[in-house]
Amino acid sequence: MPAPTHPHPRRWAALLFISIAQLMVFLDSAIMNIALPSAQEALHFSDGGRQWVITAYGLAFGGLLILGGRLGDLIGRKRAFTIGLIGFALASALGGAANSLGVLLIARAGQGVFGALLAPAALALISLTFTDARERAKAFGIYGAIATAGGVLGLLLGGILTEYLNWRWSMLVNIPIAVVGIIGAITVVHDIPTKDKRTRIDIPGAILATTGLVALVFGFSEAESRGWDSALTITLLIASVVLLLTFLRVEGKIKAPLLPLHVLTERNRAGAYLSVGLAVISMFGMFLFLSYYLQLVKGYSPVEAGLAFVPLGAAQAFGSMVIGTRLSARMRPGLLMSGGYLATAGGVLLLVLLQADSSYGLLAVAEIITGLGIGTAFMPAMSLGTHGVNPRDAGIASAMVGTSQQVGGSVGTALLNTIAASSTTAYLLSHGHGKTDTDVALVHGFSTAYWWAVGFLVLSALFSLVMVNAPRPDLSAPSDETSQARPAPVH
């Protein structure tokens, strides 16, 4: 069915509700990190259990994103979006009422399952609703601001809720957000129906994709806790490679694949997925080490640490909504993404200069530069991730954006944390073990990891420049509401 000839009159209200609901997913990924120590004390579980509270969500969310994206294409993105919101709210309520580690783990896994249905549907709805070049840039600017700033807000809100109420509100806060999103989904969100003869899920593909991604995310999680030479880590990572390669082979042979390979092979979309994944490796590592630096070295409380991240969140929002949106009319997406990633690398490079006794001013400047850069880069990258696909594949293309972020986050947390820990240990062995020495060693480890983060951001810039060759949007041309049904040209 062709797309409607006129844009939906309530599309901006729909964008507001979709963005609020999507904020919940990004918020939840960060907020529980702050609340975990309090939850551990209240429910009396071990440090191993604390790791599983994070892992349960990551495994379910990362493993089911591709399946969730395709389900949205088959049952309708609006329906998938609404079901995802309802399920996420119920899982959050269960987590807020948890009286044992087992119940909390079930709740976290439930959040991951419904988040994997909700997140691709939200991005697909925005992509299908805004096809005019100027409006699309503005819409993805708003979405990108929320996507990149949600983690910062999660750290701040998690600290406030944990310190002044209790850890359960880190779960329960999702319920009112979900209710607002559900109301918006029912009243103003509009989906574009598509004629698709596929009425069944590609079961072999779903099994291979889900188990492959779960093994990949779990493997990197185990690498962080057990080490890279652990038999379990090695087995999981090898299994993930075998499963995912088999998945791609199967998808290339069947008539109704879970993931049509043309979604991946078009160079602009592929460049967006790859650059986002590499950049998220750096950003997750940066969040992690700055949190450690502020609380372990500088002695900040959770609320103070959250407030210290505010310049980063504000800069990300400005970079996405203002700089990215305005420059998208003047520059090719590849150039804009590349410039944004290089600016981000410059901000992270400043973090290398941090010392145990550094003032907050240097950190704030680094946060602002980093935020402006990543906000600017992610705006066109999010748009390119879904642009040019047939409406019936919008959900799965959106899922690939989320999968890039999830895999990048898992790699970044495990790899950069390992690098930082090894560097810290080596410093202590060659110097001392006093409190001052420990702080200096920690900062030395963080600095080593920041250098690696800079390298990944430079790679993001390079791949954006080489792979993304889409032209600058022609904002003077009349809107073509059927443009989503045609693949972007390959040069």
N, C-alpha and C positions, 0 to 999 in steps of 0.2 A: 504493500500500500504506500503510495507516495506521501511524502510529508505534506502537511498543510501549507497552503499558499500564503497564509498570513501568520505572523508570529503570535504566540499566545498572549492575550492582553494582560494576564496577571503573572507574566514570567518573572518579573523582578521580585514580586512577593514570594513566588515559588523558590527563587534563588535564596532568599533570606531564610526560609524554613529549611531548605536542603542544607545550607551552610551551617545553620544552628545544629541540626542533627548530626552532620558530619563532624562538627566540633567535638561532639561527645566521644567519638571514636578516638580522635587524636588526644583528647583530654585524658581519657581512661588509660591510654598507653603510658602516660607519665605520672598520673596522680597516685597510682598504687605504689610506685617506687618509694614515695615519701612516707606513705602510711604503713609500709610493711613492718618496720620495727615495732610499732605499736600493736599491730595485728598479731605479730609473733608473740609478744608478751601477753596479750589478752587470751589467745587461744592455746598457748603453751606448745608451740611446735618448734622443731629444730631449724638450724640454718639450712639444712637440705630441703626442708619443707618450704622455707622462704623462697629458695630458688625455684621450686616447682610452682609457686603462685604466679611468678612471671612466665615460666615456661609453658604452663597450661594454656594461658591466653595466646602466647606466641605461636604454639604448635597448631592450635585450632584455627586461628586467624590466617596465618601464613599458609597452612596446608590446604585450606578450603577456598582461598580467594578465587582461583580459576574456576572451580565448580560453582561458586556463588555468582560469579559474573555471568556464566552461561545460563544458570537458572533464571537470572534476571531477564536475559534475552528471551527465554522460552515462556515464562509466566507473565512477563511484563515488568518493566523497571519500577513503576509506581507501586505495584503489588509487592515486589521484592523489597522495596524501600520500606513500606509500611510494616511488613512482616518482620523485617530486620529490626525496626525500632521497637516493636512490641516485645520481641524475644529478648532484645538487649535490656529493656527495662525490667522484664521479669527476672532475668539472670542477675541483674544488679540488685534487685530486691532480695533475692535469695542470698547473695553475697553479704549484703548489709545485715541480714539476720543470722548469718552463719554462727554456729556454736562449736564447730570443729574444723580442723584443717581439711578433712574430706569434703565437707559441704562447700567450703570456700573454693576448693579446687574445681568442683563441679560448676560452681557459679562462674569462675573465671573462664573455664572451657566453654561454657554457654555463651558468655560475652564474645569470645572469639568466633564461635560458630555463626552467631547472628551478625557480628561485625563484618564477617566475610561475605554475607549476603547484602548488608546495608551499604558498605563502602563503594563497591563497583556500581551499584544501582544509582547512588547519588551522583557520581562523576558522569555516568552515562546520561542521566536526566539533564544535567547541565549542558553536556555536549550536544544533545539532540534539540534542546530548547533554544539555544543561542547559536544561530548559524550566520547571522550578519557579522561581518568581520569586526566592526567597531564594537558592537555589543558583546561579541564573543570575547574580545580582549578584556573588556571591563569585567565581564562575568568571571572569567578565569583569574583575573587579578584579585577579585574578592575571595574566590575559592582558595587561591594560592596563599593569600594572607592568612586565612583560617587554618589551612593545612600546615603551614610552617610555624605559626604562632601558637597552635594548640598545645604543643608540648611544653612551651614556656608557661602558659596559663595553668597547665596541669601541675607543674612544679610549685607554682605560687599557691594555687588553690589547695593542693594537697597539704602544704605546710600549714596554711591557715586552718583548714578543717581538722587536721590532726592535733594541732597545738591548742586550739580553742574549743573544739567539740570532742570528737573521737574518730578513730580510724574508719568506723562503719559509714560515716558520711562521705568518705571517698568513693564508696559504692553507691550509696543512696542518692547522691547528687545527680546521678544520671537519670533518675526517674522523671523529675520535672522537665529536664531537657528533652527527654524522649516524648513526653506528653505533648509538649509544644510542637515537636516535629510531626507527630501523628496527626494533630489537628491541621497543620499546614498541608500534610500529604493528602488528607481527605478533601480539603477545601480548595486548594489552589494549585497543587502540583499536577502537571499535565504530562502524560506519556504519549509517545508517537507509536501507535500500533503498527506492527509489521507482519506481512504475510510470510510465514516461515513454515515449510512443510515438516520441519523437524519437530516431532512431538515427544521424542524420547531422548533421554540423556545417553551420551556415549559412555556406557558403563566401564569398558576397559580403559578408556582414556581417563575417566574420573578416578578410577582406582590408582592408575599409574601416576597421574599428576599429584593426587593427594598424598600418597605414600612417599613419592619422591620429594615433595616439598617438606613434608613432616620430617623425613630423614635428614634433609639438608639443614633445616632450622634447628632440629634437635642435635645434629652433629656439631654445629657451631656453638650451641649452648653447652654441650659436654666438653668441647675444647676449652671453653672458658673456665669450667670448674675442675675438670680432670686432667687437662693438658692435651697438646696436639699429638703426643705419642701414645695416648691411651688406646687400647684395643677397641673399645666401644666407639670412640671418636672416629678412628680410622675406618671401622666397619660401616658406620652410619654415613660418612661422607662418600665412601666408595659406592655404597648401596644407592645413595641419592643420585649420583652421576649415572649409574646403570639404569635406574628407574626412569629418570628424566629423558635420557637418550632414547630409551625404548618408547617412551610416551611420544616423543617427536616423530619417531619412525612410524608408529601406529597411526598418528594423526595425519600423516602424509598419504596414507593408503585408503582410509575409509571415506565414505561419501558424506557423512554428517559428523565431522569431528567436534570434540569439545572445544578445541582451540584451532581454528583454521590457520594454517601456517602463513597465509598472506598477511595476517595481522602482525606477524613478527618480521616478515621479510621485507616489507616496505621500508626503505632506508630512513625516512624521517621518523617514523614511529620507533623503529629499532634504535635510532640514535637517542631519542627521548628516553626510552626505557633504560638504556645502558648508562647514559649520563646521570640520570636520577639515582640509579642504584649505586654508582660510584660515589656520588656526592653525599648520599645518605650514610655511607660508611664513615665519612669524615664527620658529618653532623652528629650522628649518634655518639661517636667517640668524644666529640667536643662537649656535648651535654654531660656525658658520664664524668669526664675528667674535671670539668668546671665544678660539677656538684661535689666531687671529692675535694677539690682544692678549697672551695669555699667553706665546707663543713669540717673537714679533717685538718686542714692547714691553717685556715683563717679563723676557725672556731665559730662560724655563723650558725644561727639556729635555722630550722627548716623554713620558717617564714622569712628570715633575713636572706637566706639563700635564694628563695623564690623571688623576692623583690630584686635581688641582684641581677636576675635574668630579664627584668622588664625592658631594659634598653634593646636587648636582642629581639624580643618579641615585637616591640614597637617598630624597630627598623625593618624587620621582615615584612610586617604589614605594609609599611610605607613603600618598600621596594617592590612589592607585588602589585599593590593597588594603584600606585602613582607612577613610579619609574618604569616598571615593566609594562604597564598598560599604555603609557604615552610613547615609549620608545618602540613598542611593537608596530606602531604605524610608520616608523621611519627606518627600521632595520629589519634585515632578514632574521627569522627566529634563531638560526644557527649562530649568527654573530651576537645576538642579544644574550643567548644562553652562555656562549663562550665567555663574553665579557663579564657576565654575572658570576660565573664560577671562578674566574681569575680574581675578581674583587673579593670573593669569599675566601680564596686562598690567601690573599693579602691580609685579611682580618685574622685568620687562623695563625698566620706567620707571626703576627704580633703577640699571640699567646705564648710563643716560644720564649719571649723575653720575660715572662712572669717569673718572679722569685718568691721565696717564702714570705718576704717582708714587703712585697710590692703593694703600692696603693691601689685602691679600687679604680682610680682614673684610667690607668692603662687598660684594665680589663673592660671598662665601659666603652672605650674607644674601639677596642678589638671587637666587642659585641656589635657595635653599631655598624662597622664596616662589613662584618660577616653577615649580619642580618640584611643589610641593603643588597649585598651581592646575591645571597641565596634566594631572597624574595624576588629579585629581578629575574634570576635564571629559571626559577620554578614556574613562573607564570606562563611563559611560552611552552615549557616542557610539558606541563599538565595538559595544555590545549593540544599539542601535537600528539600526545599519547592516544587520543581518540579521534583526531580530525581525519576525515577522508575515508573512514570505514563505513560500510553499509549499516544502516540503522539496526539491522538484526544482529550485528556483531558488536554493537556499541558497549554492551555489558562486559564482554570478554576482553575487549580492548582496554576498558577501564580497569578491569581486574589485573591486567599486566602492569599498569602503573603502580597499583598497590603491591603487587608481588615484587616489583623492583625495589620498592621502599622497604618491604618486610625482609627480603633477603639481604639487602644492603645493611639494614639495621642489625641483623643477626651477625653478619660478617664483621661489621664495624665494632660491635660490642666485644666479640670474642677475640678478633685479631689485634685490635689496638689495645685492649686491656692486657693481652698477653705480652705485647711489646712493652707497654708501660711497666708491668710487673717485673719483667726480666731486667729492664734497665734500672729499676729501683733496687732490685736485689744486687745487681752487679755494683752499683754505687756504694751500697752499704758494706759489701765485702771489701771494697777497696778504701773505704773511709772509716766511719764510726757508726755507733748504734745509739747515740743519745737522742733525746727528744728533738733537739735542733737538727741533728744529722738526719733523723728520720724524715722530718719535714722537707729538708733540702733534697733528700733522696726521692721522695714522692714527687716533688716538683720537677726534678731531673727526669724521672720516668714519664711524667706527663709531657714534658717538652719533646722527648724522643718520639712519643706517639703523635704529637702535633705535626712533626716533620713528615711523618707518613701520611697524616691527614691532608697536608698540603699537596703531597704527591698525588693522592687520589683525586683531589679537586682539579689539579692541572690536567690529569687524564680526562676528567669530565669535560673540561674546556676543549681539549684536543678532539675528542670524539664528536662533540657538538659541532665543531668547526668543519670537520671532515665529512661527517655523515648527514647532517641536517642541511639540506640544500633547498628547502621550501622557500618560495619567494616571499617578499614582503606582502602582507595582505593589501588588496586594493580596496581602500575604504570608500572610494568614490563610486564603486560599482554597485548596482542594485543588489539587494539581498537575494540569494538563491537558496531557497529553503530546501531544495532537494540535493544540495551539494554533499550532504553527508552520505548519499547513496552512491557516490562515485569515488573510486580510489584516488588518492592524490597522485599526480604524475610522478614518474620515476625518471630521473635524468641520468 
